[in-house]
Amino acid sequence: MKFLVDVGVGKKVENWLKGNGFDVLSVRDIDSRAKDFQILRWAVDQQRMIITMDKDFGELVYNTGMHHAGVLILRLEDADSDAKVEATQKILTEYRDKIESHFCVFQDGRLRIRG
């Protein structure tokens, strides 16, 4: 799987993904000031799933109809970097074969997957 990791997710998640063999690009390394619609376009162009903490991606996908190659929103308010890594690891261990190209929200220890 290929991922585009949004700035708010953090370096520790990026490093965990890379260390576990995933193809990872970071928004912080491309343009840390990029707007959400631009991040979504990059991800579509490169067929990467976005990992983000920003629920505004739901607005872009569902209210404006923008295409996506998969979005994973981590709803982990006030979570430290270890908790973000733990959630990412759980999601990819349990749902890796189900999330690709889908819109997903992880909150309260549960993952919702939409088409």
ROVEX-288007 format. One line per field, with one value per residue: residue number from 0; x, y, z of N, C-alpha, C, CB in turn; residue in one letter. Coordinates in Angstrom, 1 decimal, always signed. Each point is the difference from the previous one (the first is absolute). Glycine has a CB too. Layout:
BEGIN
resi: [NUM	...]
neast: [X	...]
nnorth: [Y	...]
nup: [Z	...]
caeast: [X	...]
canorth: [Y	...]
caup: [Z	...]
ceast: [X	...]
cnorth: [Y	...]
cup: [Z	...]
cbeast: [X	...]
cbnorth: [Y	...]
cbup: [Z	...]
resn: [A	...]
% end
This chain:
BEGIN
resi: [0	1	2	3	4	5	6	7	8	9	10	11	12	13	14	15	16	17	18	19	20	21	22	23	24	25	26	27	28	29	30	31	32	33	34	35	36	37	38	39	40	41	42	43	44	45	46	47	48	49	50	51	52	53	54	55	56	57	58	59	60	61	62	63	64	65	66	67	68	69	70	71	72	73	74	75	76	77	78	79	80	81	82	83	84	85	86	87	88	89	90	91	92	93	94	95	96	97	98	99	100	101	102	103	104	105	106	107	108	109	110	111	112	113	114]
neast: [+0.8	+1.3	-0.4	-0.4	+1.2	-2.3	+2.6	-1.7	+1.7	+2.5	+2.5	-1.6	-1.6	+2.7	+1.3	-2.4	+0.0	+3.1	-0.1	-2.1	+1.9	-1.5	+1.3	+0.5	-0.5	+0.5	-2.6	+3.0	+1.2	-2.1	+0.0	+0.5	-2.2	-1.5	-2.7	-0.7	+0.4	+3.2	-0.6	-1.9	+2.2	+2.1	-2.1	-0.7	+3.0	+0.5	-2.9	+0.3	-2.5	+0.0	+1.5	-2.1	+0.1	-2.1	-3.1	+1.1	+0.0	-3.2	-0.1	+1.4	-2.0	-2.8	+0.1	+1.5	-1.1	+3.3	+0.1	+0.8	+2.2	-2.3	-1.3	+1.7	-2.1	+2.5	-3.2	+3.3	-1.9	+3.2	+1.7	+2.8	+0.9	-1.2	-2.9	+1.2	+1.3	-2.7	-1.7	+2.0	-0.1	-3.1	-0.1	+2.0	-1.2	-2.9	+0.3	+2.8	-2.5	-1.9	+1.9	+0.5	-1.7	-1.2	-0.5	+1.8	-1.6	+2.5	-2.6	+1.0	+3.0	-1.4	+1.8	-2.9	+1.1	-1.6	+0.3]
nnorth: [-1.2	+2.3	+1.4	+2.8	-0.2	+2.6	+1.4	-1.7	-2.7	+1.3	-0.3	-2.4	-0.7	+0.2	-2.3	-2.1	+0.1	-0.5	-2.6	-1.5	+0.4	+3.1	+0.9	+2.5	+2.4	+1.5	+1.7	+0.5	-0.6	+2.0	+2.5	-0.3	+1.6	-2.9	+1.7	-2.7	+0.5	-0.7	-2.7	-0.9	+0.3	-1.8	-2.3	+0.0	-0.1	-2.8	-1.9	+1.9	-1.5	+3.4	-1.6	+2.7	+0.3	+0.9	-1.2	+1.9	-3.1	+0.2	+2.6	-1.6	-2.4	+1.5	+2.8	-0.6	-3.1	+0.1	-2.7	-1.1	-1.8	-0.3	+2.4	-1.9	+2.6	-1.0	+0.9	+0.3	+2.9	+0.0	-2.2	+0.7	-0.4	-2.4	+0.5	+0.0	-2.8	-1.3	+0.8	-1.2	-2.8	-0.3	+0.5	-2.2	-2.5	+0.2	+0.9	-1.1	-0.9	+2.9	+2.6	-0.5	+2.9	+0.9	+3.0	-1.5	+1.9	-1.6	+0.9	-1.7	-1.9	+0.7	-0.1	+1.8	-1.9	+2.6	-1.9]
nup: [+0.0	-1.8	+3.1	-1.5	+3.4	-0.2	+0.9	+2.0	-0.5	+1.4	-1.6	+1.3	-2.7	-1.8	+1.6	-0.2	-3.1	-0.2	+1.9	-2.0	-3.0	-0.2	-2.8	+2.6	-2.3	+2.9	-1.3	+1.1	-3.0	-1.6	+1.5	+3.6	-2.0	-1.4	+0.3	+1.5	-3.1	+0.2	+1.6	-2.3	-2.3	+1.5	+0.2	-3.1	-0.9	+1.6	-0.4	+3.2	+1.6	+0.5	+2.6	+0.6	+3.1	-2.7	+1.1	-2.7	-1.2	+0.6	-1.8	-2.3	-0.1	+0.1	-1.4	-2.8	-0.7	+1.2	-1.8	+2.8	-1.2	+2.8	+1.9	+2.3	+1.3	+2.2	+1.2	+1.7	+1.4	+0.9	-2.2	+1.6	-2.8	+1.6	-1.2	-3.1	+0.3	+1.0	-2.6	-2.1	+1.3	-0.2	-3.0	-0.8	+1.8	-1.3	-3.1	-1.8	-1.5	+0.6	-1.1	-3.2	-0.5	+3.2	+0.5	+2.6	+2.1	+1.7	+2.1	+2.6	-1.0	-3.2	-2.6	-0.7	-2.6	-1.4	-2.6]
caeast: [-0.8	+0.7	-0.6	+0.4	-0.3	-0.2	+0.9	-0.4	+0.2	+1.2	+1.2	+0.1	-0.8	+0.7	+1.1	-0.5	-0.4	+1.2	+0.7	-0.8	+0.0	-1.0	+0.4	-0.6	+0.4	-0.5	-0.4	+1.0	+1.1	-0.5	-0.4	-0.7	-1.1	-1.0	-1.4	-0.5	-0.4	+1.2	+0.5	-0.9	+0.4	+1.3	-0.2	-0.7	+1.0	+1.0	-0.8	+0.3	-1.0	+0.3	-0.2	-0.1	-0.7	-0.8	-1.3	-0.4	+0.1	-1.4	-0.7	+0.4	-0.4	-1.5	-0.8	+0.4	+0.1	+1.4	+0.4	+1.1	+0.6	-0.1	+0.2	-0.1	+0.0	+0.2	-0.7	+0.7	+0.2	+1.0	+0.8	+1.4	+0.5	-0.1	-1.4	-0.3	+0.6	-0.8	-1.2	+0.4	+0.4	-1.3	-0.8	+0.7	+0.0	-1.3	-0.8	+0.8	-0.6	-1.3	-0.1	+0.6	-0.9	-1.2	+0.0	+0.0	+0.1	+0.3	-0.4	-0.4	+0.4	-0.8	+0.2	-1.1	+0.5	-1.1	+0.4]
canorth: [+1.2	+1.3	+1.0	+1.4	+0.3	+1.4	+0.6	-0.2	-1.4	+0.0	-0.6	-1.4	-0.8	-0.1	-0.9	-1.4	-0.5	-0.3	-1.1	-1.2	-0.3	+0.7	+1.1	+1.1	+1.4	+0.9	+1.4	+0.9	+0.1	+0.5	+1.4	-0.1	+1.0	-0.4	-0.1	-1.4	-0.5	-0.3	-1.3	-1.0	-0.1	-0.8	-1.4	-0.7	-0.1	-1.0	-1.2	-0.2	+0.2	+1.1	-0.2	+1.3	+0.2	+1.1	-0.4	+0.8	-0.9	-0.5	+1.1	+0.0	-1.2	-0.3	+1.2	+0.5	-1.1	-0.2	-1.4	-0.3	-1.3	-0.5	+0.9	-0.5	+1.1	-0.5	+0.9	-0.3	+1.3	+0.0	-1.2	+0.2	-0.7	-1.5	-0.4	+0.0	-1.2	-1.1	+0.0	-0.4	-1.4	-0.8	+0.1	-0.7	-1.4	-0.6	+0.4	+0.4	-0.5	+0.6	+1.4	+0.6	+0.7	+0.3	+1.1	-0.7	+0.8	-0.7	+0.8	-0.8	-1.4	-0.7	+0.5	+0.0	-0.1	+0.4	-0.2]
caup: [+0.0	-0.1	+0.8	+0.1	+1.4	+0.3	+1.0	+1.4	+0.5	+0.7	-0.5	+0.6	-0.9	-1.3	+0.2	+0.2	-1.3	-0.8	+0.6	-0.2	-1.5	-0.8	-0.8	+0.7	-0.3	+1.0	-0.5	+0.6	-0.9	-1.3	+0.3	+1.2	+0.0	-1.1	+0.3	-0.1	-1.4	-0.7	+0.5	-0.6	-1.4	+0.0	+0.3	-1.2	-1.0	+0.4	+0.5	+1.4	+1.0	+0.9	+1.4	+0.5	+1.2	-0.4	-0.4	-1.1	-1.2	-0.2	-0.8	-1.4	-0.7	+0.0	-0.4	-1.3	-1.0	-0.4	+0.0	+1.0	-0.2	+1.3	+1.1	+1.3	+1.0	+1.4	+1.0	+1.3	+0.6	+1.1	+0.0	-0.2	-1.2	+0.3	-0.2	-1.4	-0.5	+0.5	-0.7	-1.3	+0.0	+0.2	-1.2	-1.1	+0.3	+0.0	-1.1	-1.1	-1.2	-0.1	+0.0	-1.2	-0.8	+0.7	+0.9	+1.3	+1.2	+1.2	+1.2	+1.2	-0.2	-1.1	-1.4	-0.9	-1.4	-1.0	-1.4]
ceast: [+0.9	-0.8	+0.6	-0.5	+0.0	+0.8	-0.4	+0.1	+1.3	+1.1	+0.1	-0.8	+0.6	+1.1	-0.4	-0.5	+1.2	+0.7	-0.7	-0.2	-1.0	+0.7	-0.6	+0.6	-0.7	-0.4	+1.1	+1.3	-0.3	-0.3	-0.9	-1.2	-1.0	-1.4	-0.5	-0.4	+1.3	+0.6	-0.8	+0.4	+1.4	-0.2	-0.7	+1.0	+1.0	-0.6	+0.5	-1.2	+0.5	-0.2	+0.1	-0.8	-1.2	-1.3	-0.6	+0.1	-1.3	-0.8	+0.4	-0.5	-1.5	-0.8	+0.3	+0.2	+1.4	+0.3	+1.1	+0.5	-0.1	+0.4	-0.2	+0.1	+0.1	-0.6	+0.5	+0.4	+0.9	+0.8	+1.5	+0.4	+0.0	-1.4	-0.4	+0.6	-0.8	-1.3	+0.3	+0.4	-1.2	-0.8	+0.6	+0.1	-1.3	-0.8	+0.7	-0.7	-1.4	+0.0	+0.5	-1.1	-1.4	+0.2	-0.2	+0.2	+0.3	-0.2	-0.5	+0.3	-0.7	+0.3	-1.3	+0.6	-1.2	+0.6	+0.6]
cnorth: [+1.2	+1.0	+1.4	+0.4	+1.5	+0.5	-0.3	-1.4	-0.2	-1.0	-1.5	-1.0	-0.3	-1.0	-1.4	-0.6	-0.4	-1.3	-1.3	-0.3	+0.7	+1.1	+1.3	+1.3	+0.8	+1.3	+1.0	+0.1	+0.5	+1.5	+0.0	+1.0	-0.3	+0.0	-1.4	-0.5	-0.3	-1.3	-1.1	-0.3	-0.8	-1.4	-0.8	-0.2	-1.1	-1.3	-0.3	+0.3	+1.1	-0.5	+1.4	+0.1	+1.0	-0.5	+0.8	-0.8	-0.6	+0.9	-0.1	-1.2	-0.1	+1.3	+0.6	-1.1	-0.3	-1.5	-0.2	-1.4	-0.7	+1.1	-0.7	+1.2	-0.7	+1.1	-0.3	+1.4	-0.2	-1.2	+0.3	-0.8	-1.5	-0.5	+0.0	-1.2	-1.3	-0.2	-0.4	-1.4	-0.9	+0.0	-0.8	-1.5	-0.6	+0.3	+0.4	-0.4	+0.7	+1.5	+0.7	+0.6	+0.4	+1.2	-0.6	+1.0	-0.9	+0.9	-1.0	-1.5	-0.8	+0.7	-0.1	+0.1	+0.3	-0.2	+1.2]
cup: [+0.0	+0.8	-0.2	+1.4	+0.2	+1.2	+1.5	+0.5	+0.7	-0.6	+0.5	-0.8	-1.3	+0.2	+0.3	-1.3	-0.9	+0.5	-0.2	-1.5	-0.8	-0.7	+0.5	-0.5	+1.1	-0.6	+0.5	-0.9	-1.4	+0.2	+1.2	+0.1	-1.1	+0.6	-0.1	-1.4	-0.8	+0.5	-0.6	-1.5	-0.1	+0.2	-1.1	-1.1	+0.2	+0.5	+1.4	+0.9	+1.0	+1.4	+0.6	+1.4	-0.4	-0.6	-1.2	-1.3	-0.3	-0.8	-1.5	-0.8	-0.1	-0.4	-1.3	-1.1	-0.5	+0.0	+1.0	-0.3	+1.4	+1.0	+1.3	+1.0	+1.4	+0.9	+1.4	+0.6	+1.2	+0.1	-0.2	-1.2	+0.1	-0.2	-1.5	-0.7	+0.3	-0.8	-1.5	-0.2	+0.1	-1.3	-1.1	+0.3	-0.2	-1.3	-1.3	-1.4	-0.3	-0.2	-1.3	-0.9	+0.6	+0.9	+1.4	+1.1	+1.2	+1.2	+1.1	-0.2	-1.1	-1.3	-0.8	-1.4	-0.9	-1.3	-0.7]
cbeast: [-1.9	+1.1	-0.5	-0.2	+1.1	-2.3	+0.4	-1.5	-1.4	-1.3	+1.1	+0.4	-2.1	-0.5	+1.3	-0.7	-2.1	+0.2	+0.8	-1.1	+0.8	-1.8	+0.3	-0.3	+0.2	+1.4	-2.5	-0.9	+0.9	-0.9	+0.1	+2.1	+1.6	+1.8	-0.4	-0.9	-2.1	+0.5	+0.6	-1.9	-1.2	+1.2	-0.2	-2.2	-0.2	+1.6	-0.3	+2.4	-0.8	-0.6	+1.0	+0.0	+2.1	+2.0	-0.4	+0.7	+2.4	+0.2	-0.1	+2.0	+2.1	+0.4	-0.2	+1.1	-2.3	+0.7	-0.6	-1.0	+1.5	+0.5	-0.7	+1.0	-1.5	+2.1	-2.1	+0.9	-2.2	-1.6	-1.9	+0.4	+1.4	+1.9	-0.6	+0.0	+2.3	+1.0	-1.0	+0.8	+2.2	+0.0	-0.7	+1.3	+1.8	+0.0	-1.5	+2.0	+1.3	-0.8	+0.3	+1.9	+1.1	-0.7	-0.9	+0.9	-1.5	+1.7	-0.6	-1.8	+0.6	-1.8	+2.5	-1.6	+1.8	-1.1	-1.7]
cbnorth: [-1.2	-0.6	-1.8	+0.5	-2.1	-0.2	+1.8	+1.7	-0.7	+0.6	+2.2	+1.1	+0.9	+2.4	+1.9	+0.7	+1.4	+2.5	+1.6	+0.3	-2.1	-0.5	-1.6	-1.4	-0.4	-1.2	-0.7	-0.5	-1.9	-2.2	+0.7	-0.7	+1.7	-1.3	+2.4	+0.4	+1.4	+2.4	+1.1	+0.7	+2.2	+2.0	+0.7	+1.1	+2.5	+1.9	-0.9	+0.7	-2.4	+1.8	-2.3	+0.8	-0.4	+1.4	-0.8	+2.0	-0.4	-1.3	+1.5	+1.3	-1.2	-1.7	+0.5	+1.9	+0.5	+2.3	-0.2	+1.5	+0.8	-2.3	+2.0	-2.3	+1.5	-1.3	+0.2	-2.2	+0.9	+1.4	-1.4	+0.5	+1.9	+0.2	+1.0	+2.5	+1.2	+0.3	+1.8	+2.3	+0.6	+0.6	+2.3	+2.1	+0.4	+0.2	+0.8	-0.3	-2.2	-1.9	-0.2	-1.6	-1.1	-2.4	+1.7	-2.1	+1.8	-1.4	+2.0	+1.7	+0.0	-0.7	-0.7	+1.1	-1.6	+1.6	-1.6]
cbup: [+1.2	-2.3	+1.7	-2.6	+0.7	-0.9	-1.7	-0.4	-1.9	+1.9	-0.1	+2.3	+1.2	-0.6	+0.9	+2.3	+0.1	-0.5	+1.6	+2.2	+0.7	+1.6	-2.0	+2.0	-2.5	+1.7	+0.1	+2.3	+1.2	-0.7	-2.4	+1.1	+0.8	-1.2	-0.8	+2.3	+0.1	-0.3	+2.2	+1.6	-0.6	+0.8	+2.4	+0.6	-0.4	+0.5	-2.3	-0.6	-0.2	-1.7	+0.1	-2.4	+1.5	-0.4	+2.3	+1.2	+0.4	+2.2	+2.1	+0.7	+0.9	+1.7	+2.4	+1.2	-0.6	+0.8	-2.4	+1.7	-1.9	-0.8	-1.4	-0.7	-1.5	-0.6	-1.5	-0.9	-0.8	+1.2	-0.9	+2.5	-0.4	+1.6	+2.3	+0.1	+0.2	+2.3	+1.5	-0.3	+1.0	+2.4	+0.6	-0.6	+1.7	+2.4	+1.7	+1.4	+0.3	+1.4	+2.4	+0.1	-1.9	+0.0	-1.7	-1.0	-1.0	-1.2	-1.4	+0.4	+2.4	+1.6	+0.1	+1.7	+0.5	+1.6	-0.1]
resn: [M	K	F	L	V	D	V	G	V	G	K	K	V	E	N	W	L	K	G	N	G	F	D	V	L	S	V	R	D	I	D	S	R	A	K	D	F	Q	I	L	R	W	A	V	D	Q	Q	R	M	I	I	T	M	D	K	D	F	G	E	L	V	Y	N	T	G	M	H	H	A	G	V	L	I	L	R	L	E	D	A	D	S	D	A	K	V	E	A	T	Q	K	I	L	T	E	Y	R	D	K	I	E	S	H	F	C	V	F	Q	D	G	R	L	R	I	R	G]
% end
